[in-house]
Amino acid sequence: MENKAILLVEDNADDEELTLQTLRKNHIMNEVVVARDGETAIEYLFGTDCTGRYPVVVMLDIRLPKINGLEVLRRIRADSKTKFLPVVILTSSDEEKDLVDSYRLGANSYVKKPVNFIDFQKAIGQLTLYWLILNQAPQI
């Protein structure tokens, strides 16, 4: 499989590091591009220096500085070049409204971040294996 990037949009440094460690532990060799706020994620996907290389999957937190995750998702789905890009909401939110809004805006999956370290690692490992190996997405 072509080595495509994973876009991790995460403002929590601990969750970012744990996710990166888990990917390495699971031998995921894809480049991981980290955006620590919604504005940076939008710039990566649509900015003037964008070379048309889109990630294989976006792991998107909801509660982000500058531009929240739901707005990032809305923009991804509104653009013909990214509307089929797989987006996994990865959040600590327990709010039903966030879940419903995520799916209403076109999220492919909604995963609540486990609090337990081991459970978090398992969840990230399973997510990446599914989206990188099992899932078949249209070419963007």
C-alpha positions in Angstrom: 0.0 0.0 0.0 1.1 3.5 -0.8 2.5 5.2 2.3 -0.1 8.0 2.8 -0.2 10.3 5.7 -2.5 10.3 8.7 -3.7 13.7 9.7 -4.1 13.8 13.5 -5.9 17.0 14.7 -5.3 17.0 18.4 -4.6 19.9 20.8 -3.8 17.7 23.9 -0.1 17.0 24.0 -0.5 13.9 26.1 -3.1 12.4 23.7 -0.9 13.3 20.7 2.1 11.5 22.2 0.1 8.5 23.3 -1.4 8.2 19.8 2.0 8.5 18.1 3.5 5.9 20.5 0.6 3.5 19.7 1.0 3.9 16.0 4.7 3.1 16.3 4.0 0.1 18.6 1.5 -1.2 15.9 4.2 -0.8 13.2 2.2 1.8 11.4 4.8 3.4 9.1 2.6 6.1 7.6 3.7 9.7 8.1 1.6 11.3 10.8 0.9 15.0 10.3 -0.1 16.7 13.5 -2.3 19.8 13.6 -2.8 21.2 17.0 -5.8 23.4 16.1 -8.5 23.5 13.5 -6.9 26.4 11.6 -3.7 24.4 11.0 -5.8 21.4 9.8 -7.7 23.6 7.3 -4.4 25.1 6.1 -2.9 21.6 5.7 -5.9 20.4 3.6 -6.7 23.6 1.7 -3.9 26.0 2.0 -1.9 27.6 -0.7 1.0 25.2 -0.3 -1.3 22.2 -0.6 0.1 19.9 -3.2 -3.0 17.8 -3.6 -1.7 15.1 -1.2 -4.5 14.2 1.1 -4.3 12.0 4.1 -5.6 8.5 4.1 -7.6 9.3 7.2 -8.2 12.3 9.5 -8.4 11.7 13.2 -10.2 14.8 14.4 -10.8 16.1 17.9 -13.9 18.3 18.4 -12.7 20.7 21.1 -9.9 22.6 19.3 -8.5 26.1 19.5 -9.2 28.6 16.7 -11.6 26.5 14.6 -13.5 23.7 16.3 -13.5 20.1 14.9 -17.1 20.3 13.7 -16.3 23.3 11.6 -13.2 21.5 10.2 -15.5 18.5 9.3 -18.1 20.8 7.7 -15.3 22.3 5.5 -14.0 18.9 4.6 -17.4 17.7 3.4 -18.2 21.0 1.6 -15.2 20.7 -0.8 -15.4 18.3 -3.8 -11.8 17.3 -3.4 -12.1 16.1 0.2 -15.8 15.2 0.7 -15.0 11.5 0.6 -12.0 11.7 2.9 -12.4 9.4 5.8 -12.9 11.4 9.0 -12.9 9.8 12.5 -14.0 12.0 15.3 -11.7 11.1 18.3 -12.9 13.0 21.3 -13.4 13.0 25.0 -16.9 14.5 24.7 -19.8 12.7 26.3 -22.4 15.1 24.8 -25.0 13.5 22.6 -25.2 16.7 20.6 -21.6 16.3 19.6 -22.2 12.7 18.4 -25.3 13.7 16.5 -23.7 16.8 14.9 -20.6 14.8 13.9 -22.7 12.3 12.0 -25.0 15.0 10.6 -21.9 16.7 9.2 -20.6 13.5 7.6 -18.2 11.9 10.1 -17.4 8.3 9.1 -16.9 7.3 12.8 -17.2 8.7 16.3 -14.9 7.3 19.0 -14.9 8.5 22.6 -11.3 8.5 23.8 -10.9 5.9 26.5 -9.5 7.3 29.8 -7.6 4.2 30.6 -4.1 4.1 29.1 -4.3 0.5 27.8 -7.9 1.0 26.4 -6.7 4.1 24.7 -3.8 2.2 23.0 -6.2 -0.6 22.0 -8.7 1.8 20.5 -6.1 3.7 18.5 -4.5 0.5 17.3 -7.8 -0.9 16.1 -8.8 2.4 14.5 -5.7 2.7 12.4 -5.6 -0.9 11.3 -9.2 -0.6 10.2 -8.8 2.7 8.3 -5.4 1.9 6.8 -5.8 -1.7 5.9 -9.4 -2.9 5.9 -11.3 0.1 4.7 -11.5 0.8 1.0 -12.1 4.5 0.1 -12.5 6.1 -3.3 -9.4 7.8 -4.7 -9.5 11.5 -4.0 
